[in-house]
Amino acid sequence: MARDPIPALVRKSIGGQMLVDLREARGLRQNVVADTLGFSQPQMTQWETGQYVPSATNLEKWLDYLEAAPAKRDKINEHFALAGEPLPKGHLARRFKGDLRKVVILEGAAPVSFVKAGMWLPWIVQTPAYLEEGFRRWRPKQSEAEITKGIRDRVARQKILENDDQHFVLVIDQASLARMPQSKVTEDQLRHLMELSQRKNVELQFVPFTAGTYAGQELDYWIFEYTDPSEETTVHVAYLDRYNSLSLLHGSRSEELRKTWEEQLKVALPPEEASSFLSFLSGIRPL
């Protein structure tokens, strides 16, 4: 099973970042380019951060001004052109709406995903039984149909873990493991985490209570990393998950979160200690 192609949302971000790289290589400020070409600065920000696609006319004017080399020009045009491709029929993301649909598209195509769990264990590593327990404890109370659909959809999304060309790095605060009472369900969940820690494409790093307080410890978020190998252009698209409300982050906001992630890695145990830490919590022999 292979990951999905680069999604339209990311095509826009890569194209925008390539324009930023061209502009900065010439030592030009965004407002100077905007004034010279007759664009508004907010407009340029939206294009450079991948929120919108510039018209073909504006893009050509921009590339001419930046004196883009033919190969670079073709690559930028390609990314923006493919940014308009529709979602394939039958794609899992069609089950969802709004920003959650965008997130499902992003997670299925990212070569690398950085996942931070501060308040709740990430759905991607939860067993079906643990998912059900969480849904039943959710308030306001959900109907049986909503619980069944929620479990089904999340289990379907977990299939991305089977993609060997996708890598997942998770930093999980011990607090997120302590939100459910001790039971056979939680014991099986800890065993499942131990098994996941042995996968080549999964890195689990835990932040124990002994680490104390740290910046952003309460945050739950994903950062998706995409790279255009031919251009060595890397972009990050992120989302914050706050009490079941999603916020997509682009450009400088996602890069700020990336810096927070780097700081959080410093307080997390290394991946090779994941199994022994889970053994300490559960009493299960480490794998």
C-alpha positions, 0 to 999 in steps of 0.5 A: 500500500502506497501513500496518496499523491501530493494533494492539491492543498500541498501543491499550492503550499509548495508552489507558494514556498518556491515563490518565496524562495525566489523572492528571498534569493533576490533579496526582495521584500514582499511589500516591494514586489507587491507594490511593483507588480500592483498586487496587494500585500495580503493577496501576496501572503495568501499566494505565498502561503498556499491559501489561494492560487494566483491567476495565470496572468499574475503568476507569469508577471510575477515569474518574469519579475523574479527572472525565474529560470525556465525549469523553475518556472515550469515546476511552479506552474505545474504545482499550481496547475495540479492544485485544481485537481478534484478529489478522486471518487471513492477517496476516504476523505469524501466521508468527511466535511470541512477542514476534517476532509482536508486533514484526511487528505493531508494525512494520507499523502504526507511522507512524514507526520509529526503528532503531538498528544497532550490531552488525549491519545491520538486516534491513529494509535487507539484500538477499536475498544479504546476508541469505543470507550472514549466515544462512550465517555464523550459529552454530550452523549453520542448516539449508537449510530454516531459511535459506530460511525466514529469508530469505523471512520477512525479505523479506516484512517488508521490504514495509513500506518500500513504504508511503508513509505509514510513515517510517523513520529509521535510525542505522547504526554503521559497525561494523555495515557492517564485519562482512562481508568485502568481496565482490560481495555487500557491494558490492551491499549498499552500492549498495542502501543508497545507493538506499534513501537516495533514498527519501522515507520513508527516512532513513539516518544513519551513525555513522563510526568517527571519531565515537569512542565514544558511549552505547549504541553497541553497541545494536540496537533499534527504537522505534515511534512512534504518535500519536492525532491527535484527542488529540495523545497519542504513545506509544513501544513499543520492542524491544531485539535482543540476540544474536537475543533480543528484549526488548519495552519499554513506558512509561518504559523505552521513553521512556528508550531514546528519550532514548538515541536523541536522543543518538545522533542527535547523533553521526550524519551527517545524512541528506543525507551518506548517499550520499557516505559510502557512496560513500567506503566502496564507491567507487561514485559517489554518487547 
